Amino acid sequence: MYRDFYQLPRDLFTDTPDSTLLFASPHHEAVLQAILHGINTRRGPMLVSGEAGVGKTVLLRGGLTRLAQPSYRTLYIPYSRLSFGDLLGIMCRACGRTVDTDDSAALVTQFHQVLAEEGAEGREIVLVIDDAHNLPEETWTQLPLLADLRTPRPRSRDRPLSATQGYYRMRS
């Protein structure tokens, strides 16, 4: 009804958040700038939390477009009730890798290879997990395995946090 009345090109109020419709209030902009600063300065895990419907998902998805694309590869996980192996598989596939195993140890090794390849190309991986508080405890406890500790570059504070929205940042 409102679409026709206001002659809008599409529905604005759908069930799925549309990050192209992001209106960043001064508070939203401050949160977004803090997240982007944390990513750019390698602060480690960050979280955005708040009541349902305040715009966390739209803010994060819209804000990720502000990252320097050649420097970052963003892995956005829209659902979080995943085993560690399933999460690894999704992450490897999102980086264009074929996954032919469900063995978590093999997938960790494969993901470390992804980190090394991305690092060699000058890119960092930013992992965004929507509704991260729903991750199973088993998955949370294994997230630190994603940091490739064999690389000589420092990895301070790369530890996961439980949150409504969570960023977990890794660098190769």
C-alpha angles and dihedrals in degrees: 000000000000091000093063094039094053093033093235119176093227145001112286099191108060132147092251118066112246111212092196087071094057113147106187112206115201089266093049090047091052091052091047093049090050091052094047091047090050092051094046093048095043096243093163124229119009133181139205115201135174145125120307113276100023092114106261095142095043091047094050096044093045093043094052089068087068093065115104097261099209090053100047140045111200120208109196115194107193095187127043111190090103135133115237091253092051091049091051091048092052092048094050092047090048087057091053098258125138113238115206101162139056093205107122094209091054090047092051089053090048091050091050086055088052090052091050093048093047090047091050088055091050097254132126125206120236113194116202118189115191114214089007091173086076094062111118114253089243089059093047093051092053098046093093087065087072092071107090099226093184093076118094095227116101119259104188119173096001095149128129124250128201110240145140087256119016137190117199111186125200131184128194 
